[in-house]
Amino acid sequence: MNCKYHTQEKAQWFCHDCDISFCLNCCDMNEREIAPRCLLCRSHLNSLGVSDKVTPFWNKLSDFNKYPWQKGAMNFLMLYMGIAFVIGLINDFIPFWILNRLLLITLFSIGIGYVFKVLITTAKGNFEAPSYDEAIIFDSEGMTGKVMGLFLILIVIGYFAIVPMGLTALQIYLALISFSMPAILIILAMEKHVFSALNPARIATCIKAVGWPYLLLFGFSYLIDNGLGFAMSEIHFWLPQAIAYPLLFGAGAYFYIVKFNMFGYVAFQYHNELGYGIEYENLLDNESEDAPIKRLLAKSDVYVQEGRFEDAEHVLYELAENKQHTVKALERLVRLNIARQNPAGALKAAKNYFDNPNLEQVSAEALRLYENMIGFEPRFKPMNARARAVLVKQMKHKRYADEVKKLCSISEKMKSDLNLPWLMLARARFESEAMNDDTKALKVLDTLLSKYPNGAHQREAEQLRQVCRSMQHKLPSA
């Protein structure tokens, strides 16, 4: 399937609402979004990639158990157990409850930050454990506060809304929360919004997207939580805190790394069904420097073809602010205003286009645009000698004779133009090479060298004059 707007490009995204396929550059891409958005209806696009065709997560249990043994995860576990040991010693010797609680929150924050990092990186298709450097970054995405806020809201709802309804209602509520927790954590990690993670409709959508395998995911998660809870209670009961802390938090971190690695893999496996643009996130992480420019150009194409000319104009003016791409942006603005049948806008954009100092770098494109422009507005011609010289250099056929004559007509205002010698030189070349009129070419060159005997044009003009004289001598004998 190819892109609707760039038929030579393969489509990578699809909008179900508009029933349109898009190439990579035809999307509104933002690193804060879970997937690119459709330029037309603003809904999230669906991936047309193949990354969801992977080994099912229930066949990768051994890989999840091996994940914490990777170098990045092991470095984190050693660091984490060391920090837990120090905090255990402090809590043993300084039993000041405020300090103890702050230290525990710090320890939990480090653990939460890392396991959510595991989930997110795995969901993006990166199956290497985060590095040591990433492990010691203190909760860079604020997940600790979000997790605490999540559970605080669940507790408040349970206490004020469910408890008054009786024990049976509370048990049902706790069972639903337990069953929904894998989906809640996946949503929280991928979308980073507490209220999205608590939205019943979003939770139901997540569970439905995974389908019956969600029961397996819940079962594995439940076994890990209960087994870990039993082990922790035993360790904490029999050992002093200085020894219990590194064992408790080390074991907890190990099994939660396994668990969140599994959650991340599920998000990767079902990313298309869940609405997460995994390929999109990878592309944002590794995109080239010129990718934003390509997207702006592609956006303008989409808007023009859909008749949304004001949106296209806005995008092109944004692109024109980048000096490296001003010429491209102005060219498209000219064509846009021609399509809109807007003479004033086309003339304004064309004037700016042909005034651009980088015009010579796109001389062939400049000639094509000039031809389109005079087809739309025959009276148009650039008002500077340099742009006219660029155009005449490209006019290498007799059919351009009338246009060359028009471009080489010099007004009083242009007689002081510093680039006038180059226009005269281009005119001489046209007469010699396209029209085969060396006499007229010599006349132009003689005038040029008498009026402007010095300058960068001098050497080229003298060489051309010698060629024209040589050709004049050869022609009679032929």
N, C-alpha and C positions, 0 to 999 in steps of 0.2 A: 504494500500500500504506500502510495506517495502523497506528499503534502498537497493540499488543495491549491495553495497559493504559490508554491515553488515546486512545480511538477517534476523537476529533476532531482529533488531531495526526497529521501526516504522519510516517511512519517514515523514519529516516535511517540506521539501523544494523540489522544482522541477525546473529543467532547461529546458525551452522550446527549446533552441538551440541544446542541447545535447540529449534531450528526456530521461533524467535520474532523478530518485528520490534519494534524499539524507536524511540521518538522521541528527540529530542536530550537531554531531561532524564532519561530512564530509563537512563542509563549511568553507570558508575563512571569518571569522567574524572580523569586525573592527568597533569600536564605531563611527568612522567618516563617515561610509557608511550608506546609507538609507536602505540597505538590505544586507544579506550575498551574497558573490560572488561564482560562480561555480569554483571549482579548475581546471577544464579542459579548459573552454573557457573564464573564467573571467567575464561573464555577470552576472547581478544581478539575484538572484533566486526568484521564486514566492512562496509565502506561501501556504501551504496546510492546514492551520488552519481553524477555523470556526468563528473567531472573526468578520468577515464581515457579519455574519448572525445575525444582531442585529435590533432593532427597527429603522425604517427609521427616519431620522432627522426631517422630517416635522411633525411627530407625537410626537415630544419631545419638542415643543416650550415652554410649561409650565416649563419643567425642565431647559431649558436654562435661562428663566427669574428668576428662583429660585436660579440659580448658584451663583450670586453675594451676596446672603444672607447667604452663607456658612461662617463658622467662618474665614477661611483663607482669603477669598475675603473681608469680612467685615472689618477685621483688616487692610488690605491694603487700603481700601477706606477711613477709618478714618485717617490713617497715611497720605494718599495722600491729603486729604482735609485739614489736618493740615498744611502740607508743602505748599499747595496752598495759604492758608490764610496768612502765614508768607511772602511768595513771593509777595502777593497782597499788604500787608502793606509796604514792602520795595519799591515796584514800585510806591505806592502812595506818599511816603515821600521822596524818592530819585529818581526823574525822570531822571536818567542818562541812556540813551538808550542802551549803550553797556552792562552795568550791567543788565538792564531789559531783554535784549535778552539772555544773558548767563543764567540767572535764569529761563527763560521760557524754554530754551533748556534742562536744568537740569530737570525741571518738566516733560517735554515731554519724556525725556529719561527714567525716572522712570516708567511712564505709559506704554511706548512702551515695555520696558523690561518685565513688568508684564503680559500684554495681550498676548505677544508672548509665555510667559511661560505657560499661560493658554491653548493656542492652542496646544503647543507641548505635555504637560502632558495629555490633553484630547485625542489627537491623539494616544497616547500610551495605551489608555484604562484605564487611571486613572481619575475618574470622581469627585475626591475631589479637591477643590480649593487649589492652592499652599499656603503654610503656610506663616505666618507673616515673618519668617526668610528669606524665599525665596523672599518675596515681597520687602524687603529692600536691597537685593543684587543689586548693581547698574549695570544694563545692562551687566551681566556677559558674554553674548554671542555676544556682539557688535551689537545688532539689531538696535539701534538708528542710527548708522552710515550707516548701510545697508539700512534702510528705507529712510534715507535722500538721500543716493546715488541713490536709486531706483527712487525716485520722481524727483531728479535733472536730471537724464538721460531722463526720460519721458518729462520733461519740455524742455530740450535742443532739443530733437527730434521734439517736437511739434513746437518749435520756429523757428528752422533752416530748418526743412524738410517739415513741414505741412503748417505753416502759409503762406509761399510764394505761395502755391498752391490754396489759396483762402479760404473764410469762410466756404463753404460747406465741403471742405476736413478737415478743423479743427473740424467741428461739428462731422463728421464721426469718426475722430481720437479720440475725447473725448468720444464719445459713445462706441467705441471699448474698450478704456481703462476702462471706468466705468463697462462695461459688464465683462471684463476679471479680474477685481480687486480681487474678491474672489479667483480665481485660482492663481493669482500672489502672494497673501499673503500666501496661503497654501504652495505653492512651496518654497517661501522664508523662511518660518518657518521650513519646513521639511528638505530642502536641504541646507539652509543657504548660498546660493550663489546668488548674485544679478543678474548675467547674466543668470543663470538658470531660475530665475523668469521672466526675460524679453525675454526669448527665445520663439518666436511664436510657434514653433513646440511643445515645452514642455507645453505651455499654452493650445494649442489645444488638446494635449494628455490628460491633466488633465480634461478639459471640457468634452471630449469624454468619459473618464473613468467614470465620474459621470453620464453622460447621461442627459435625459430630466429633472431630479430633479435639475440640475444645474440652470434651470430657476427659480425654487422656491428659491434656495439659493441666487441667485442674487436679486430676488425681496425682500426677507427679509432684505438683506444687504442694498439695496437701500432705503427702508422705514426707517431703523434705521438711516442711514446717513442724510437723508433729514429732518426727524423729529428732530434729534439732532441739526442739523445746524440751524433750525428755532428757537429752544428753546434757544440756545446759543446766537444768535444775540439779542433776546429780553432781556435776562438776562444782557448781557454786555451793552446794551443801557441804561437801567434804573437804574442800581446799581453801587455804587463805587467799585473799583477794590478789596479792602480788603474783601468785601462781595461777589462780583461777582466771584472772582477766585475760592474759594472753591466750590461754586455752579456749576460754569462752568466745572471745571475739575472733580469734583465729579460726575456730571451727565454724562460727556463724558466717564470717566473711567467705570461707571456702565454699560452703553450701549455697550461700546466696549468690556467689559468682556463678556457680553451676546453674542455679535457678534463673538468674537474669540473663545468662547466656542463652538458655532455652527460650525465654520470652523474646529475646532479640531475634533469634532464629525464626520463631513463629511470625514475628512482624515482617521479616525478610521473605519468608516463604509465601505469606498471604498479603504481600504489600499492595498488590493490585486490587484485591478484594477489599482491603482495609482503607484504600484511598491514599496510601503513602507513596510519594514519588521517589523511590529509592534511587533509581538511575539519575533522577534529577538532582538529588542531594550529592551524589558522587560527582556529577558534572559541575555543580557549584563549587565543590571543594577543589576541583582540578581544572577549572576552566582557564582558557588562555586569556591574555590581556586584551585581545581584540574582540572577545566574545560579546561584551555589552554593546559594542558598535554594530556587530552583525545583527544583534537582536533588534536594535533600533531601526536598522535598514529593513529588516524583515517585517517589523511591525508596520512600518509605513506602507509596505506592499499590501499587507492584509487590509489596512484601513482604506487604501485607495480602491482596491478591488471590491470592497464592500460598500463603497460610496460614502464612507465616513471621512470626508475630506478635512474637516476641522481637526479631528483626532490625528490624522496623518500630518497635517501642517504643524501641530504642536510637537509631535515626535521629531520631525525634521528640523525644526528650530532648535530643539534640544541637542540634536546631533551636530548642528552647525556651530555650536559653541565650542566643540572640539576642533582646534585649528587643523589637525591632521586630516579631518574628514569634512571640512567645510565645503570643499568642492563637490563631493558626492551629495551632501545634503542639499546644496543649492540646485544641483542638477535635477534632483527629484522634486524640489519645490517648483521649478520651472514646469516640469512635466505635469505635476499635480494641478497647477493653475491652468495649464492648457486643457487638461481633462475637464476642469471645472468651467471652462470657457470664461476665465477671469483675466482679461487683458492687462488690467492694472497690476494684479498680483504677479502675472507671468513676466511683465516688463521689469518690475522691481527685482524679482528673483534673478532674472537673466542679467540685469545690470551688475548685480553683486557677484554673480557667477563669473562673468567675463572680466570683472575688475580684480579677481583673485590672483595673487602673485604666483600661485602654484599651478596655474592653468596649463603651462607647457608640459607638465607631467601627464596630463590626460588630453593631449591634443586631438587624438582621433575621436574621443568621446565629445570633445568640445565642438568639433565639426558636425557630428550627428545632431547634437542639441541645437546648434545654430540652424541647421536645415529644418528641424522641427519648429523652431521659433519663427523663422521667416515664412514657413508655411502657415503659421497661425497669425502672425502679424508681419506682413511683407516690409513694412517701413523700418523694422528693427535692424540696428547694427551697433556693435560695441563702440563705446565712446572713447576708447584708448588705443593707441597705436600698437602696444604690445600684444593685446588680445587679437587685433586684426592680423598682425604678423603671424601669430600662432595658427590662425585659421587659413591664411593664404598658403602657408607652408604645407598644409594638408590638402590643398586643392590642386591636384596633380592631373587634371583632365580638362580638355577644352570646354566641356559643358559648364565649367565654373567661370567662364570668361566674364559674364555679366556680373556675377557676384564679386569677382576680384576687382573689377572696375569700380563697383560700388564701395567696396571696403577700402580701396586705395584712394578714394576721393578725400582730399584733406580739407577740413574746415579751418577757419582762422584760429579757432580755439585749440586745434590739434597741432598747429605749426610749432608750438613750444614744447611738444611732447618729446621727452628724452628718448623714447623708443621709436621715433619716426624713422631713423636710419634702418632699423631692422625691418620695418614694414616695406620700405623702398627696396631693400635687398630681397625680401620675399617676393615682391612684385617682379623684380628682374628675373628671378629664378623661374617664376611661373611663365613669363614670356619666352624664356629660353627653352625650358624643358617641356612644358605642356603645349605651348602655342608654336614652338619651333621658329620663333621670330627673334633672331639674335640681334637684328638691327634695333628693334624696340628695346630689347634688354640692355644693349649697350648705351642707348640714350638714357635709360633710367639710371644705369650705373655711373655714367659720366656726371649726371646731375647730382647723384648721391655723393660721389667722391669730391666734387667741387664744393658742395655745400658743407659736407661733413668729412674733411680730409683725415681727421684723426678719430680714433675710438676703436672699440673691440670689433666693430664690423669691418674695419678697413682691410684686414688681411683676406677675409672671405670674399669681400667685394672685388678686390684686385684679382684674385684667383679666378673668379667667375668671369671677369672682363677678359682675361687672357684666353679662357676657353671659348668665349663668344667670338673673339677676334680670329682665333684659330679656325673655328667652324666657318666663319665668313670667307676665309681664304680657300678652304677646301671645297666649298660648295660649287664654285664656278667650274673647277677642273673635273668634278664628278659628273 
